């Protein structure tokens, strides 16, 4: 293959390759979206202290990172609603062009209830970083 034909071939593929690189790099570097910027469909009240909370991220976001974002969203909602602790249950995951994870979240006030699995302190959850570091 001569240099001329390689250059001609690159002219047609170059823009496509560049667009693909830009698109993929934008998806892979997603940041946490605070509760205040969430769509109304991402938080649904089921009972007085029970909500369905959803978090959406790019398909390139790791499951670990998506879980951290979802816990953070639940912690923000817990504090916003005047509660201190939350329990996550009934998980639903969808993976396509984007990742969606939804959980049923039950919230508790005042003293930490004993004997409840997957119980998180909302203030402690928000004290930690939103993104997973390479050391985690």
C-alpha positions as CSV (number, residue, x, y, z in Angstrom):
1,X,0.0,0.0,0.0
2,X,1.5,3.3,-1.0
3,X,1.6,6.4,1.3
4,X,-0.9,8.1,-0.9
5,X,-3.6,5.4,-0.6
6,X,-3.1,5.2,3.3
7,X,-3.7,9.0,3.5
8,X,-6.7,8.8,1.3
9,X,-8.1,5.9,3.4
10,X,-7.4,7.8,6.7
11,X,-9.3,10.9,5.4
12,X,-12.5,8.8,5.3
13,X,-11.9,7.0,8.6
14,X,-10.2,9.7,10.6
15,X,-13.3,11.8,11.5
16,X,-15.2,8.6,12.4
17,X,-12.4,7.4,14.7
18,X,-12.1,10.8,16.3
19,X,-15.8,11.0,17.0
20,X,-15.8,7.5,18.5
21,X,-12.8,8.4,20.8
22,X,-14.5,11.6,22.0
23,X,-17.8,9.9,22.6
24,X,-16.3,7.0,24.6
25,X,-14.0,9.3,26.7
26,X,-17.0,11.4,27.6
27,X,-19.0,8.4,28.8
28,X,-16.1,6.8,30.8
29,X,-15.5,9.9,32.9
30,X,-19.1,10.4,34.3
31,X,-19.4,12.3,37.5
32,X,-22.0,12.1,40.3
33,X,-25.3,13.9,39.7
34,X,-26.7,15.3,43.0
35,X,-30.3,14.6,44.0
36,X,-31.3,18.2,43.2
37,X,-30.5,17.7,39.5
38,X,-32.3,14.3,39.3
39,X,-35.3,13.8,37.1
40,X,-38.6,13.5,39.0
41,X,-39.0,9.9,37.7
42,X,-35.8,8.9,39.5
43,X,-37.3,9.3,42.9
44,X,-40.8,8.0,43.7
45,X,-42.5,8.0,47.2
46,X,-44.2,4.7,47.9
47,X,-45.1,5.2,51.6
48,X,-44.3,7.8,54.2
49,X,-40.8,6.6,54.8
50,X,-40.3,4.4,51.7
51,X,-39.1,5.5,48.3
52,X,-38.0,3.9,45.0
53,X,-34.7,5.6,44.0
54,X,-33.1,5.2,40.6
55,X,-29.6,6.2,39.4
56,X,-28.6,6.3,35.8
57,X,-25.0,6.3,34.5
58,X,-23.2,5.6,31.3
59,X,-22.8,2.0,30.2
60,X,-19.0,2.4,30.8
61,X,-19.5,3.2,34.5
62,X,-18.4,0.3,36.7
63,X,-21.0,-1.5,38.8
64,X,-19.1,-0.5,41.9
65,X,-19.2,3.2,41.0
66,X,-22.9,2.9,40.1
67,X,-23.6,1.4,43.5
68,X,-21.7,4.2,45.2
69,X,-23.7,6.8,43.3
70,X,-27.0,5.1,44.2
71,X,-26.1,5.0,47.9
72,X,-25.1,8.6,47.8
73,X,-28.4,9.5,46.1
74,X,-30.3,7.6,48.8
75,X,-28.3,9.3,51.6
76,X,-29.2,12.8,50.1
77,X,-32.9,11.8,50.0
78,X,-32.8,10.5,53.5
79,X,-31.5,13.7,54.9
80,X,-33.7,15.9,52.7
81,X,-36.8,14.0,54.1
82,X,-35.6,14.5,57.7
83,X,-34.4,10.9,58.4
84,X,-31.0,9.7,59.6
85,X,-30.6,6.1,58.4
86,X,-31.7,4.2,55.3
87,X,-32.0,0.5,54.2
88,X,-31.7,-0.5,50.6
89,X,-33.7,-3.6,49.3
90,X,-35.4,-4.9,46.1
91,X,-32.8,-4.0,43.6
92,X,-33.6,-3.8,39.9
93,X,-30.8,-3.4,37.3
94,X,-31.0,-2.6,33.6
95,X,-28.0,-2.5,31.3
96,X,-28.3,-1.1,27.8
97,X,-26.9,2.1,26.2
98,X,-26.8,3.3,29.8
99,X,-27.0,1.6,33.2
100,X,-29.9,2.0,35.5
101,X,-30.2,0.7,39.0
102,X,-33.3,1.2,41.2
103,X,-33.7,0.3,44.9
104,X,-36.5,0.5,47.4
105,X,-35.3,2.6,50.3
106,X,-36.8,2.6,53.8
107,X,-35.8,5.5,56.0
108,X,-35.5,5.6,59.8
109,X,-35.2,8.5,62.3
110,X,-33.2,9.1,65.5
111,X,-31.5,6.0,67.0
112,X,-30.0,3.4,64.6
113,X,-32.4,0.4,64.5
114,X,-30.9,-2.9,65.4
115,X,-30.9,-6.0,63.4
116,X,-31.6,-4.5,60.0
117,X,-29.4,-5.6,57.1
118,X,-28.0,-3.1,54.6
119,X,-28.6,-0.1,56.9
120,X,-26.5,3.0,56.2
121,X,-26.0,6.2,58.2
122,X,-26.9,9.0,55.7
123,X,-24.5,11.6,57.1
124,X,-21.6,9.2,57.2
125,X,-22.3,8.1,53.6
126,X,-22.2,11.7,52.4
127,X,-18.9,12.4,54.3
128,X,-17.1,10.0,52.0
129,X,-16.1,10.6,48.4
130,X,-18.7,10.2,45.6
131,X,-16.2,8.6,43.2
132,X,-14.4,5.3,43.6
133,X,-10.7,5.9,43.8
134,X,-8.1,3.5,42.5
135,X,-7.0,2.8,46.0
136,X,-10.6,1.6,47.0
